[in-house]
Structure formats: C-alpha cells, structure tokens
C-alpha cells in the first residue's frame, strides 16, 4: 500500500462522502451506499493483495 496511499485515502474520502449523502437523505440512501462501500473495499483488497488465477476456479 506504500505507493498507493493517496489513492486509497481518496477512495475512502469519496466513499465517506457518498455515505454521508446517504445519511442526510434520512438514511434511505444507505440502502445503496453501504453495499457500494463494502464492494469497493472488497475489490480494493483483492487488487492490492491479489488472488492467484489457480484459486479462482
């Protein structure tokens, strides 16, 4: 994560803002923003630490 620190921080800030918009819409927007956040962090983890092609099948 050393070289991508700013990208990870930017993603966190962007997802935080999206979640705040979801909170400000009386919490109804969290129905979409929380799954989006979890999926984005999952993809980030997969891309940073990787999976071998042999383990995907």
N, C-alpha and C positions, 0 to 999 in steps of 0.2 A: 504494500500500500504506500510505500515511501514516495514514489514518483507521481502517484495519482491522488495525493492527499487533497488537493484543491478541488478536483473533480468529485471526489466522494463528499466533501463538505458542501459543495454546490448542490449536489443531488439531495443531500439531507435538508438543506435550507429550502430547496424547491418543494420537496415533499412536505416539509413542515408548513410552508405557506398554503399548499393545497389543502392540508388537513385543517388549518385554521379557517380557511374559507368554508370548509365543511362544517366546522363548529359554529361559525357565525350564521350559517343558514339553519339555525335551530337544531343542529345535529343530524338533519336528514341527509346532508351531503356526505356524512361519514360512511354511509352505506356503500358509496363508490370510492371514496378516497382512502379508507383504511385497507381494503383489499389491494388497491393500486400500490400503496406504500409497501405492503408485505411482498407483493410480487416483484416490485422494483428492487427491494433489498435482497430477495432471493436470487434474482438474475445477477445483481452486483456480486454477491458471494460466489455464485457459480463461475462468473467470468474472472474473478480475482484469484480464486483458489483452484479452479478448473476441475474438470472431470475427464477421465480418460475415455476415449472412444469405445474401448472394450467394455467398460462398466455401464454404458448407456443402453446396451441391448440385452 
